[in-house]
């Protein structure tokens, strides 16, 4: 079988425990490119959180674009399938597709986070919004920002964001099982797709169905 495209997850897969590309991964990707295979990224991260790894359409583990021999366009799937973006070597990008949570589901997720006393992250485009109310929330936000390299935009309330529905919402907390159990009994979340965070499971992702 001849492969023409390889789609790579980042955290816990392509990136090592230091969130870096290992020498073996680099050499393997170079060989794939030399063999004419398109390299793509498929991840739960947002575009901004991918940029430390994908830079102007190429993987920044070699000095020159020509030496790496990657294509001038790289398809990137973000938010675990909620949106797709084409990144180009000139630094521009364009949307390929995008889905969002319904207003009912969005409100249900935010209410669930509030009931559990946990932290919610609200994803719109390249931005991640959060409304922390205690020190524990700030610690969770810092932990996630350290994991992805993408800090959150702090807001006073999520109410002002509801006019723009999110691609996904994360609930961060010390026990994903508690979040999953509570979500399973919430009627407003019946059609929402749930993903347990990885590689360090301290969050649950709430995504559109499909």
Backbone as JSON Lines, residues from 0, in Angstrom:
{"i":0,"aa":"X","n":[0.84,-1.19,0.0],"ca":[0.0,0.0,0.0],"c":[0.88,1.25,0.0]}
{"i":1,"aa":"X","n":[0.56,2.21,-0.85],"ca":[1.3,3.46,-0.95],"c":[0.54,4.56,-0.22]}
{"i":2,"aa":"X","n":[1.18,5.2,0.73],"ca":[0.56,6.28,1.48],"c":[0.94,7.62,0.86]}
{"i":3,"aa":"X","n":[-0.04,8.51,0.72],"ca":[0.21,9.83,0.16],"c":[0.09,10.94,1.19]}
{"i":4,"aa":"X","n":[-0.5,10.63,2.35],"ca":[-0.66,11.63,3.4],"c":[-0.55,10.96,4.76]}
{"i":5,"aa":"X","n":[0.13,11.63,5.69],"ca":[0.23,11.18,7.08],"c":[-0.31,12.29,7.97]}
{"i":6,"aa":"X","n":[-1.34,11.99,8.76],"ca":[-1.94,12.96,9.69],"c":[-1.48,12.63,11.1]}
{"i":7,"aa":"X","n":[-0.87,13.61,11.77],"ca":[-0.22,13.38,13.05],"c":[-0.92,14.14,14.18]}
{"i":8,"aa":"X","n":[-1.21,13.42,15.26],"ca":[-1.61,14.08,16.5],"c":[-0.34,14.69,17.11]}
{"i":9,"aa":"X","n":[-0.5,15.62,18.04],"ca":[0.66,16.26,18.65],"c":[0.92,15.73,20.06]}
{"i":10,"aa":"X","n":[0.1,16.14,21.03],"ca":[0.37,15.83,22.43],"c":[0.23,14.35,22.73]}
{"i":11,"aa":"X","n":[1.28,13.77,23.29],"ca":[1.27,12.36,23.64],"c":[1.49,11.44,22.46]}
{"i":12,"aa":"X","n":[1.74,12.01,21.27],"ca":[1.94,11.2,20.07],"c":[3.2,11.65,19.34]}
{"i":13,"aa":"X","n":[3.1,12.69,18.54],"ca":[4.26,13.18,17.79],"c":[5.24,13.9,18.69]}
{"i":14,"aa":"X","n":[4.73,14.66,19.67],"ca":[5.6,15.36,20.6],"c":[5.94,14.45,21.77]}
{"i":15,"aa":"X","n":[7.17,14.57,22.27],"ca":[7.59,13.75,23.4],"c":[7.11,14.37,24.72]}
{"i":16,"aa":"X","n":[7.58,13.83,25.84],"ca":[7.1,14.3,27.14],"c":[7.54,15.73,27.44]}
{"i":17,"aa":"X","n":[8.53,16.23,26.7],"ca":[8.94,17.63,26.83],"c":[8.24,18.52,25.81]}
{"i":18,"aa":"X","n":[7.22,17.95,25.13],"ca":[6.45,18.67,24.11],"c":[7.34,19.13,22.95]}
{"i":19,"aa":"X","n":[8.31,18.29,22.59],"ca":[9.23,18.58,21.51],"c":[9.25,17.42,20.52]}
{"i":20,"aa":"X","n":[9.76,17.71,19.32],"ca":[9.96,16.66,18.33],"c":[11.31,16.0,18.59]}
{"i":21,"aa":"X","n":[11.31,14.68,18.77],"ca":[12.56,13.96,19.02],"c":[13.38,13.85,17.74]}
{"i":22,"aa":"X","n":[14.68,13.58,17.85],"ca":[15.51,13.39,16.66],"c":[14.97,12.29,15.73]}
{"i":23,"aa":"X","n":[14.45,11.2,16.31],"ca":[13.92,10.12,15.48],"c":[12.68,10.58,14.72]}
{"i":24,"aa":"X","n":[11.81,11.34,15.4],"ca":[10.61,11.85,14.73],"c":[11.0,12.79,13.6]}
{"i":25,"aa":"X","n":[11.96,13.66,13.85],"ca":[12.41,14.59,12.82],"c":[12.92,13.85,11.59]}
{"i":26,"aa":"X","n":[13.78,12.86,11.83],"ca":[14.36,12.14,10.69],"c":[13.29,11.36,9.93]}
{"i":27,"aa":"X","n":[12.3,10.82,10.66],"ca":[11.22,10.07,10.01],"c":[10.38,10.99,9.14]}
{"i":28,"aa":"X","n":[10.06,12.19,9.66],"ca":[9.27,13.14,8.89],"c":[10.03,13.63,7.67]}
{"i":29,"aa":"X","n":[11.34,13.83,7.83],"ca":[12.15,14.23,6.68],"c":[12.09,13.17,5.58]}
{"i":30,"aa":"X","n":[12.17,11.89,6.0],"ca":[12.14,10.81,5.02],"c":[10.78,10.72,4.34]}
{"i":31,"aa":"X","n":[9.71,10.91,5.11],"ca":[8.37,10.91,4.53],"c":[8.25,11.99,3.46]}
{"i":32,"aa":"X","n":[8.74,13.19,3.8],"ca":[8.68,14.3,2.84],"c":[9.5,13.98,1.6]}
{"i":33,"aa":"X","n":[10.67,13.39,1.8],"ca":[11.52,13.03,0.66],"c":[10.85,11.99,-0.23]}
{"i":34,"aa":"X","n":[9.99,11.17,0.37],"ca":[9.27,10.15,-0.39],"c":[7.99,10.68,-1.02]}
{"i":35,"aa":"X","n":[7.73,11.98,-0.88],"ca":[6.57,12.59,-1.51],"c":[5.28,12.48,-0.71]}
{"i":36,"aa":"X","n":[5.38,12.17,0.59],"ca":[4.2,12.05,1.44],"c":[3.88,13.41,2.06]}
{"i":37,"aa":"X","n":[2.6,13.84,1.97],"ca":[2.18,15.09,2.59],"c":[2.02,14.88,4.09]}
{"i":38,"aa":"X","n":[2.59,15.79,4.88],"ca":[2.49,15.74,6.34],"c":[1.41,16.71,6.79]}
{"i":39,"aa":"X","n":[0.5,16.22,7.62],"ca":[-0.59,17.04,8.12],"c":[-0.68,16.89,9.63]}
{"i":40,"aa":"X","n":[-1.38,17.82,10.27],"ca":[-1.59,17.79,11.71],"c":[-3.08,17.61,11.99]}
{"i":41,"aa":"X","n":[-3.42,16.7,12.9],"ca":[-4.8,16.51,13.36],"c":[-4.76,16.47,14.89]}
{"i":42,"aa":"X","n":[-5.31,17.49,15.53],"ca":[-5.1,17.67,16.96],"c":[-6.31,18.28,17.64]}
{"i":43,"aa":"X","n":[-6.33,18.21,18.94],"ca":[-7.36,18.9,19.71],"c":[-7.04,20.35,19.95]}
{"i":44,"aa":"X","n":[-5.82,20.77,19.64],"ca":[-5.4,22.16,19.87],"c":[-6.11,23.13,18.92]}
{"i":45,"aa":"X","n":[-6.05,24.41,19.31],"ca":[-6.48,25.47,18.41],"c":[-5.34,25.82,17.46]}
{"i":46,"aa":"X","n":[-5.62,26.65,16.46],"ca":[-4.56,27.05,15.53],"c":[-3.43,27.76,16.26]}
{"i":47,"aa":"X","n":[-3.76,28.68,17.16],"ca":[-2.71,29.39,17.89],"c":[-1.84,28.46,18.71]}
{"i":48,"aa":"X","n":[-2.43,27.4,19.26],"ca":[-1.67,26.45,20.06],"c":[-0.86,25.49,19.19]}
{"i":49,"aa":"X","n":[-1.15,25.46,17.88],"ca":[-0.38,24.62,16.96],"c":[0.84,25.38,16.44]}
{"i":50,"aa":"X","n":[0.75,26.71,16.42],"ca":[1.8,27.5,15.78],"c":[3.2,27.3,16.35]}
{"i":51,"aa":"X","n":[3.36,26.96,17.67],"ca":[4.72,26.66,18.12],"c":[5.34,25.45,17.41]}
{"i":52,"aa":"X","n":[4.5,24.6,16.84],"ca":[5.0,23.4,16.14],"c":[4.92,23.57,14.63]}
{"i":53,"aa":"X","n":[3.84,24.16,14.15],"ca":[3.67,24.41,12.72],"c":[3.89,25.9,12.49]}
{"i":54,"aa":"X","n":[4.95,26.23,11.81],"ca":[5.31,27.63,11.62],"c":[5.3,27.98,10.15]}
{"i":55,"aa":"X","n":[4.47,28.94,9.77],"ca":[4.26,29.39,8.39],"c":[4.18,28.21,7.42]}
{"i":56,"aa":"X","n":[3.41,27.21,7.82],"ca":[3.15,26.11,6.9],"c":[4.17,25.02,6.9]}
{"i":57,"aa":"X","n":[5.23,25.14,7.72],"ca":[6.24,24.08,7.75],"c":[6.55,23.73,9.19]}
{"i":58,"aa":"X","n":[7.16,22.57,9.38],"ca":[7.59,22.18,10.7],"c":[8.96,22.8,10.97]}
{"i":59,"aa":"X","n":[9.12,23.59,12.05],"ca":[10.35,24.34,12.26],"c":[11.47,23.53,12.9]}
{"i":60,"aa":"X","n":[11.74,22.33,12.35],"ca":[12.85,21.58,12.91],"c":[14.04,21.54,11.96]}
{"i":61,"aa":"X","n":[14.0,22.34,10.87],"ca":[15.16,22.53,10.01],"c":[15.23,23.98,9.63]}
{"i":62,"aa":"X","n":[16.41,24.44,9.27],"ca":[16.59,25.86,9.01],"c":[15.84,26.33,7.76]}
{"i":63,"aa":"X","n":[15.87,25.52,6.7],"ca":[15.33,25.99,5.43],"c":[14.12,25.21,4.96]}
{"i":64,"aa":"X","n":[13.14,25.95,4.42],"ca":[11.96,25.31,3.84],"c":[12.34,24.39,2.69]}
{"i":65,"aa":"X","n":[13.28,24.83,1.83],"ca":[13.67,24.03,0.68],"c":[14.36,22.74,1.14]}
{"i":66,"aa":"X","n":[15.18,22.83,2.2],"ca":[15.88,21.65,2.7],"c":[14.91,20.62,3.25]}
{"i":67,"aa":"X","n":[13.84,21.12,3.91],"ca":[12.84,20.21,4.47],"c":[11.99,19.58,3.39]}
{"i":68,"aa":"X","n":[11.72,20.33,2.33],"ca":[10.97,19.84,1.17],"c":[9.53,19.48,1.5]}
{"i":69,"aa":"X","n":[8.93,20.23,2.43],"ca":[7.5,20.09,2.67],"c":[6.73,20.9,1.65]}
{"i":70,"aa":"X","n":[5.47,20.57,1.38],"ca":[4.67,21.34,0.43],"c":[4.39,22.74,0.97]}
{"i":71,"aa":"X","n":[4.02,23.65,0.07],"ca":[3.76,25.04,0.48],"c":[2.44,25.16,1.23]}
{"i":72,"aa":"X","n":[1.61,24.13,1.18],"ca":[0.36,24.13,1.94],"c":[0.32,22.91,2.84]}
{"i":73,"aa":"X","n":[-0.16,23.11,4.07],"ca":[-0.29,22.01,5.02],"c":[-1.69,22.03,5.61]}
{"i":74,"aa":"X","n":[-2.5,20.99,5.37],"ca":[-3.82,20.93,5.98],"c":[-3.71,20.58,7.46]}
{"i":75,"aa":"X","n":[-4.43,21.34,8.29],"ca":[-4.41,21.16,9.73],"c":[-5.84,21.01,10.23]}
{"i":76,"aa":"X","n":[-6.12,19.94,10.95],"ca":[-7.43,19.72,11.57],"c":[-7.3,20.05,13.05]}
{"i":77,"aa":"X","n":[-8.14,20.96,13.53],"ca":[-8.05,21.46,14.91],"c":[-9.27,21.02,15.72]}
{"i":78,"aa":"X","n":[-9.17,21.23,17.03],"ca":[-10.3,20.99,17.93],"c":[-10.88,19.58,17.77]}
{"i":79,"aa":"X","n":[-10.01,18.6,17.54],"ca":[-10.46,17.21,17.38],"c":[-11.53,17.06,16.31]}
{"i":80,"aa":"X","n":[-11.35,17.78,15.21],"ca":[-12.25,17.63,14.07],"c":[-13.3,18.7,13.92]}
{"i":81,"aa":"X","n":[-13.35,19.67,14.85],"ca":[-14.38,20.7,14.77],"c":[-14.09,21.74,13.69]}
{"i":82,"aa":"X","n":[-12.84,21.89,13.28],"ca":[-12.54,22.81,12.19],"c":[-11.26,22.38,11.48]}
{"i":83,"aa":"X","n":[-11.11,22.85,10.24],"ca":[-9.93,22.56,9.44],"c":[-9.4,23.83,8.82]}
{"i":84,"aa":"X","n":[-8.08,23.95,8.75],"ca":[-7.43,25.15,8.22],"c":[-6.3,24.72,7.28]}
{"i":85,"aa":"X","n":[-6.14,25.46,6.19],"ca":[-5.0,25.25,5.3],"c":[-3.94,26.29,5.61]}
{"i":86,"aa":"X","n":[-2.78,25.84,6.08],"ca":[-1.67,26.74,6.4],"c":[-0.74,26.81,5.2]}
{"i":87,"aa":"X","n":[-0.25,28.01,4.91],"ca":[0.61,28.21,3.74],"c":[1.98,28.73,4.17]}
{"i":88,"aa":"X","n":[2.96,28.54,3.28],"ca":[4.33,28.9,3.6],"c":[4.55,30.41,3.68]}
{"i":89,"aa":"X","n":[3.6,31.21,3.17],"ca":[3.74,32.67,3.28],"c":[3.16,33.22,4.58]}
{"i":90,"aa":"X","n":[2.74,32.31,5.48],"ca":[2.21,32.72,6.77],"c":[0.71,32.91,6.82]}
{"i":91,"aa":"X","n":[0.04,32.82,5.68],"ca":[-1.41,32.98,5.65],"c":[-2.09,31.63,5.87]}
{"i":92,"aa":"X","n":[-3.37,31.68,6.14],"ca":[-4.16,30.46,6.29],"c":[-5.6,30.75,5.89]}
{"i":93,"aa":"X","n":[-6.33,29.7,5.57],"ca":[-7.74,29.86,5.2],"c":[-8.54,28.71,5.8]}
{"i":94,"aa":"X","n":[-9.78,28.99,6.14],"ca":[-10.65,27.98,6.73],"c":[-11.09,26.97,5.67]}
{"i":95,"aa":"X","n":[-11.07,25.7,6.04],"ca":[-11.57,24.64,5.18],"c":[-12.98,24.23,5.59]}
{"i":96,"aa":"X","n":[-13.21,24.13,6.89],"ca":[-14.55,23.81,7.4],"c":[-14.58,24.18,8.87]}
{"i":97,"aa":"X","n":[-15.78,24.34,9.42],"ca":[-15.91,24.7,10.82],"c":[-17.29,24.31,11.33]}
{"i":98,"aa":"X","n":[-17.33,23.76,12.53],"ca":[-18.6,23.45,13.2],"c":[-18.55,24.04,14.6]}
{"i":99,"aa":"X","n":[-19.7,24.14,15.25],"ca":[-19.73,24.71,16.59],"c":[-20.8,24.02,17.42]}
{"i":100,"aa":"X","n":[-20.67,24.15,18.72],"ca":[-21.69,23.65,19.63],"c":[-22.97,24.49,19.49]}
{"i":101,"aa":"X","n":[-24.1,23.87,19.73],"ca":[-25.36,24.62,19.71],"c":[-25.43,25.52,20.94]}
{"i":102,"aa":"X","n":[-26.32,26.49,20.9],"ca":[-26.49,27.38,22.04],"c":[-26.94,26.59,23.27]}
{"i":103,"aa":"X","n":[-27.86,25.64,23.07],"ca":[-28.34,24.82,24.19],"c":[-27.19,24.03,24.81]}
{"i":104,"aa":"X","n":[-26.36,23.41,23.96],"ca":[-25.25,22.61,24.47],"c":[-24.21,23.5,25.15]}
{"i":105,"aa":"X","n":[-23.95,24.67,24.56],"ca":[-22.98,25.6,25.15],"c":[-23.4,26.0,26.56]}
{"i":106,"aa":"X","n":[-24.66,26.37,26.71],"ca":[-25.15,26.76,28.04],"c":[-25.1,25.58,29.01]}
{"i":107,"aa":"X","n":[-25.4,24.38,28.51],"ca":[-25.38,23.2,29.37],"c":[-23.97,22.89,29.88]}
{"i":108,"aa":"X","n":[-22.97,23.03,29.01],"ca":[-21.59,22.78,29.42],"c":[-21.14,23.8,30.46]}
{"i":109,"aa":"X","n":[-21.44,25.08,30.21],"ca":[-21.04,26.13,31.15],"c":[-21.74,25.96,32.5]}
{"i":110,"aa":"X","n":[-23.0,25.56,32.47],"ca":[-23.73,25.31,33.71],"c":[-23.14,24.13,34.46]}
{"i":111,"aa":"X","n":[-22.73,23.1,33.72],"ca":[-22.12,21.92,34.35],"c":[-20.82,22.31,35.05]}
{"i":112,"aa":"X","n":[-19.99,23.11,34.38],"ca":[-18.74,23.55,34.99],"c":[-19.0,24.34,36.26]}
{"i":113,"aa":"X","n":[-20.0,25.21,36.21],"ca":[-20.33,26.03,37.38],"c":[-20.82,25.16,38.53]}
{"i":114,"aa":"X","n":[-21.67,24.17,38.22],"ca":[-22.19,23.27,39.25],"c":[-21.08,22.48,39.92]}
{"i":115,"aa":"X","n":[-20.07,22.08,39.14],"ca":[-18.95,21.29,39.67],"c":[-17.87,22.17,40.31]}
{"i":116,"aa":"X","n":[-18.0,23.48,40.14],"ca":[-16.99,24.39,40.66],"c":[-15.68,24.31,39.91]}
{"i":117,"aa":"X","n":[-15.74,23.92,38.62],"ca":[-14.54,23.72,37.82],"c":[-14.38,24.8,36.76]}
{"i":118,"aa":"X","n":[-13.29,24.75,36.03],"ca":[-12.91,25.79,35.08],"c":[-13.32,25.4,33.67]}
{"i":119,"aa":"X","n":[-13.98,26.32,32.95],"ca":[-14.33,26.09,31.55],"c":[-13.48,26.97,30.65]}
{"i":120,"aa":"X","n":[-13.06,26.41,29.51],"ca":[-12.36,27.17,28.48],"c":[-13.24,27.2,27.24]}
{"i":121,"aa":"X","n":[-13.45,28.38,26.68],"ca":[-14.42,28.64,25.61],"c":[-13.63,29.0,24.35]}
{"i":122,"aa":"X","n":[-13.73,28.17,23.32],"ca":[-12.9,28.3,22.12],"c":[-13.68,28.93,20.97]}
{"i":123,"aa":"X","n":[-13.19,30.07,20.49],"ca":[-13.76,30.75,19.33],"c":[-12.62,31.14,18.4]}
{"i":124,"aa":"X","n":[-12.59,30.55,17.22],"ca":[-11.5,30.85,16.28],"c":[-10.16,30.54,16.89]}
{"i":125,"aa":"X","n":[-9.24,31.52,16.85],"ca":[-7.92,31.35,17.42],"c":[-7.87,31.64,18.91]}
{"i":126,"aa":"X","n":[-8.98,32.08,19.48],"ca":[-8.98,32.57,20.86],"c":[-9.56,31.53,21.83]}
{"i":127,"aa":"X","n":[-8.99,31.54,23.04],"ca":[-9.48,30.71,24.13],"c":[-9.84,31.63,25.29]}
{"i":128,"aa":"X","n":[-11.1,31.62,25.69],"ca":[-11.58,32.5,26.75],"c":[-11.85,31.7,28.03]}
{"i":129,"aa":"X","n":[-11.63,32.37,29.15],"ca":[-11.89,31.72,30.44],"c":[-12.29,32.78,31.45]}
{"i":130,"aa":"X","n":[-13.17,32.37,32.39],"ca":[-13.65,33.29,33.44],"c":[-13.39,32.65,34.8]}
{"i":131,"aa":"X","n":[-12.14,32.67,35.24],"ca":[-11.8,32.04,36.53],"c":[-12.39,32.82,37.71]}
{"i":132,"aa":"X","n":[-12.75,32.09,38.77],"ca":[-13.33,32.73,39.95],"c":[-12.56,32.43,41.23]}
{"i":133,"aa":"X","n":[-11.46,31.64,41.12],"ca":[-10.68,31.32,42.32],"c":[-9.26,30.95,41.92]}
{"i":134,"aa":"X","n":[-8.39,30.81,42.89],"ca":[-6.99,30.5,42.62],"c":[-6.83,29.13,41.97]}
{"i":135,"aa":"X","n":[-7.67,28.16,42.37],"ca":[-7.6,26.82,41.77],"c":[-7.86,26.89,40.27]}
{"i":136,"aa":"X","n":[-8.78,27.76,39.85],"ca":[-9.06,27.94,38.42],"c":[-7.83,28.48,37.7]}
{"i":137,"aa":"X","n":[-7.18,29.47,38.3],"ca":[-5.98,30.05,37.68],"c":[-4.87,29.01,37.55]}
{"i":138,"aa":"X","n":[-4.75,28.15,38.53],"ca":[-3.73,27.1,38.47],"c":[-4.02,26.12,37.34]}
{"i":139,"aa":"X","n":[-5.28,25.77,37.14],"ca":[-5.65,24.88,36.04],"c":[-5.39,25.53,34.69]}
{"i":140,"aa":"X","n":[-5.72,26.82,34.58],"ca":[-5.47,27.54,33.33],"c":[-3.98,27.6,33.02]}
{"i":141,"aa":"X","n":[-3.17,27.83,34.04],"ca":[-1.72,27.88,33.84],"c":[-1.18,26.52,33.41]}
{"i":142,"aa":"X","n":[-1.7,25.47,33.99],"ca":[-1.27,24.12,33.63],"c":[-1.58,23.83,32.17]}
{"i":143,"aa":"X","n":[-2.77,24.24,31.72],"ca":[-3.14,23.98,30.32],"c":[-2.33,24.87,29.38]}
{"i":144,"aa":"X","n":[-2.11,26.13,29.77],"ca":[-1.31,27.04,28.93],"c":[0.12,26.54,28.79]}
{"i":145,"aa":"X","n":[0.67,25.96,29.86],"ca":[2.01,25.39,29.8],"c":[2.05,24.19,28.87]}
{"i":146,"aa":"X","n":[0.99,23.39,28.88],"ca":[0.9,22.21,28.01],"c":[0.88,22.59,26.55]}
{"i":147,"aa":"X","n":[0.12,23.62,26.19],"ca":[-0.1,23.95,24.78],"c":[0.72,25.14,24.3]}
{"i":148,"aa":"X","n":[1.27,25.94,25.22],"ca":[1.98,27.15,24.82],"c":[1.08,28.28,24.38]}
{"i":149,"aa":"X","n":[-0.2,28.2,24.71],"ca":[-1.18,29.21,24.27],"c":[-1.97,29.71,25.46]}
{"i":150,"aa":"X","n":[-1.73,30.94,25.94],"ca":[-2.46,31.46,27.1],"c":[-3.9,31.81,26.76]}
{"i":151,"aa":"X","n":[-4.73,31.86,27.79],"ca":[-6.14,32.18,27.63],"c":[-6.37,33.69,27.74]}
{"i":152,"aa":"X","n":[-7.49,34.15,27.17],"ca":[-7.96,35.51,27.37],"c":[-8.96,35.49,28.52]}
{"i":153,"aa":"X","n":[-8.67,36.24,29.58],"ca":[-9.52,36.22,30.77],"c":[-10.68,37.21,30.6]}
{"i":154,"aa":"X","n":[-11.9,36.73,30.89],"ca":[-13.11,37.55,30.82],"c":[-13.84,37.47,32.16]}
{"i":155,"aa":"X","n":[-14.72,38.43,32.39],"ca":[-15.49,38.44,33.64],"c":[-16.6,37.4,33.65]}
{"i":156,"aa":"X","n":[-17.2,37.19,32.48],"ca":[-18.33,36.27,32.37],"c":[-18.39,35.7,30.96]}
{"i":157,"aa":"X","n":[-18.98,34.52,30.84],"ca":[-19.15,33.91,29.53],"c":[-20.37,34.46,28.79]}
{"i":158,"aa":"X","n":[-21.24,35.18,29.5],"ca":[-22.49,35.65,28.9],"c":[-22.26,36.48,27.64]}
{"i":159,"aa":"X","n":[-21.22,37.31,27.66],"ca":[-20.95,38.18,26.51],"c":[-20.42,37.41,25.31]}
{"i":160,"aa":"X","n":[-20.04,36.15,25.51],"ca":[-19.47,35.35,24.41],"c":[-20.53,34.54,23.66]}
{"i":161,"aa":"X","n":[-21.72,34.43,24.23],"ca":[-22.72,33.51,23.7],"c":[-23.23,33.9,22.31]}
{"i":162,"aa":"X","n":[-22.99,35.12,21.9],"ca":[-23.4,35.52,20.55],"c":[-22.52,34.87,19.48]}
{"i":163,"aa":"X","n":[-21.37,34.36,19.88],"ca":[-20.48,33.61,18.98],"c":[-20.27,32.23,19.59]}
{"i":164,"aa":"X","n":[-20.89,31.22,18.99],"ca":[-20.85,29.88,19.57],"c":[-19.46,29.26,19.42]}
{"i":165,"aa":"X","n":[-19.04,28.46,20.4],"ca":[-17.67,27.93,20.4],"c":[-17.52,26.67,19.56]}
{"i":166,"aa":"X","n":[-16.3,26.48,19.06],"ca":[-15.96,25.22,18.37],"c":[-15.91,24.07,19.36]}
{"i":167,"aa":"X","n":[-15.49,24.39,20.59],"ca":[-15.5,23.4,21.66],"c":[-15.38,24.13,22.99]}
{"i":168,"aa":"X","n":[-15.67,23.41,24.06],"ca":[-15.45,23.89,25.43],"c":[-14.72,22.79,26.18]}
{"i":169,"aa":"X","n":[-13.74,23.19,26.97],"ca":[-13.06,22.27,27.87],"c":[-13.51,22.56,29.3]}
{"i":170,"aa":"X","n":[-13.7,21.51,30.08],"ca":[-13.84,21.65,31.52],"c":[-12.59,21.05,32.14]}
{"i":171,"aa":"X","n":[-11.86,21.87,32.89],"ca":[-10.63,21.45,33.53],"c":[-10.88,21.15,34.99]}
{"i":172,"aa":"X","n":[-10.32,20.03,35.47],"ca":[-10.48,19.66,36.86],"c":[-9.58,18.49,37.21]}
{"i":173,"aa":"X","n":[-9.43,18.21,38.48],"ca":[-8.51,17.15,38.9],"c":[-8.97,15.75,38.55]}
{"i":174,"aa":"X","n":[-10.28,15.57,38.29],"ca":[-10.8,14.23,38.03],"c":[-11.72,14.23,36.8]}
{"i":175,"aa":"X","n":[-11.21,13.81,35.64],"ca":[-12.07,13.72,34.45],"c":[-13.26,12.79,34.64]}
{"i":176,"aa":"X","n":[-13.1,11.75,35.47],"ca":[-14.2,10.81,35.68],"c":[-15.41,11.5,36.3]}
{"i":177,"aa":"X","n":[-15.16,12.43,37.22],"ca":[-16.26,13.18,37.84],"c":[-16.99,14.01,36.79]}
{"i":178,"aa":"X","n":[-16.21,14.63,35.9],"ca":[-16.8,15.45,34.83],"c":[-17.62,14.58,33.89]}
{"i":179,"aa":"X","n":[-17.06,13.45,33.49],"ca":[-17.75,12.56,32.56],"c":[-19.02,11.99,33.16]}
{"i":180,"aa":"X","n":[-18.98,11.6,34.42],"ca":[-20.17,11.07,35.09],"c":[-21.27,12.13,35.15]}
{"i":181,"aa":"X","n":[-20.89,13.36,35.5],"ca":[-21.88,14.43,35.59],"c":[-22.45,14.77,34.22]}
{"i":182,"aa":"X","n":[-21.6,14.76,33.19],"ca":[-22.06,15.06,31.84],"c":[-23.02,13.99,31.34]}
{"i":183,"aa":"X","n":[-22.79,12.75,31.72],"ca":[-23.65,11.66,31.28],"c":[-25.07,11.75,31.79]}
{"i":184,"aa":"X","n":[-25.26,12.46,32.88],"ca":[-26.61,12.6,33.44],"c":[-27.25,13.93,33.09]}
{"i":185,"aa":"X","n":[-26.58,14.72,32.24],"ca":[-27.11,16.02,31.83],"c":[-27.9,15.87,30.52]}
{"i":186,"aa":"X","n":[-29.17,16.19,30.56],"ca":[-30.03,16.02,29.39],"c":[-29.6,16.94,28.24]}
{"i":187,"aa":"X","n":[-29.09,18.11,28.55],"ca":[-28.71,19.06,27.52],"c":[-27.45,18.68,26.77]}
{"i":188,"aa":"X","n":[-26.76,17.62,27.22],"ca":[-25.51,17.21,26.58],"c":[-25.63,15.87,25.86]}
{"i":189,"aa":"X","n":[-26.85,15.45,25.58],"ca":[-27.07,14.14,24.97],"c":[-26.39,14.0,23.61]}
{"i":190,"aa":"X","n":[-26.31,15.08,22.84],"ca":[-25.75,15.01,21.49],"c":[-24.31,15.54,21.41]}
{"i":191,"aa":"X","n":[-23.73,15.85,22.55],"ca":[-22.37,16.41,22.54],"c":[-21.34,15.29,22.59]}
{"i":192,"aa":"X","n":[-20.28,15.44,21.81],"ca":[-19.21,14.46,21.77],"c":[-18.2,14.77,22.87]}
{"i":193,"aa":"X","n":[-17.87,13.79,23.71],"ca":[-16.97,13.98,24.85],"c":[-15.66,13.26,24.6]}
{"i":194,"aa":"X","n":[-14.55,13.93,24.91],"ca":[-13.22,13.33,24.78],"c":[-12.45,13.59,26.06]}
{"i":195,"aa":"X","n":[-11.92,12.54,26.63],"ca":[-11.07,12.66,27.82],"c":[-9.72,13.2,27.4]}
{"i":196,"aa":"X","n":[-9.23,14.21,28.11],"ca":[-7.97,14.84,27.75],"c":[-6.77,13.91,27.86]}
{"i":197,"aa":"X","n":[-5.74,14.18,27.08],"ca":[-4.51,13.42,27.11],"c":[-3.36,14.36,26.76]}
{"i":198,"aa":"X","n":[-2.11,14.03,27.11],"ca":[-1.65,12.8,27.77],"c":[-1.84,12.82,29.28]}
{"i":199,"aa":"X","n":[-1.98,14.0,29.87],"ca":[-2.21,14.12,31.31],"c":[-3.68,14.46,31.49]}
{"i":200,"aa":"X","n":[-4.5,13.48,31.88],"ca":[-5.96,13.7,31.88],"c":[-6.44,14.58,33.03]}
{"i":201,"aa":"X","n":[-6.45,15.91,32.78],"ca":[-7.01,16.82,33.78],"c":[-8.11,17.68,33.16]}
{"i":202,"aa":"X","n":[-8.66,17.22,32.02],"ca":[-9.76,17.96,31.4],"c":[-10.58,17.03,30.52]}
{"i":203,"aa":"X","n":[-11.79,17.51,30.2],"ca":[-12.68,16.8,29.25],"c":[-13.1,17.8,28.19]}
{"i":204,"aa":"X","n":[-13.05,17.37,26.93],"ca":[-13.45,18.22,25.81],"c":[-14.9,17.96,25.44]}
{"i":205,"aa":"X","n":[-15.64,19.03,25.19],"ca":[-17.04,18.96,24.76],"c":[-17.09,19.51,23.33]}
{"i":206,"aa":"X","n":[-17.45,18.63,22.37],"ca":[-17.37,18.97,20.96],"c":[-18.72,18.78,20.28]}
{"i":207,"aa":"X","n":[-18.9,19.45,19.11],"ca":[-20.13,19.23,18.34],"c":[-20.25,17.77,17.91]}
{"i":208,"aa":"X","n":[-21.46,17.28,17.71],"ca":[-21.62,15.9,17.23],"c":[-21.12,15.76,15.81]}
{"i":209,"aa":"X","n":[-20.74,14.53,15.45],"ca":[-20.27,14.28,14.11],"c":[-18.84,13.81,14.08]}
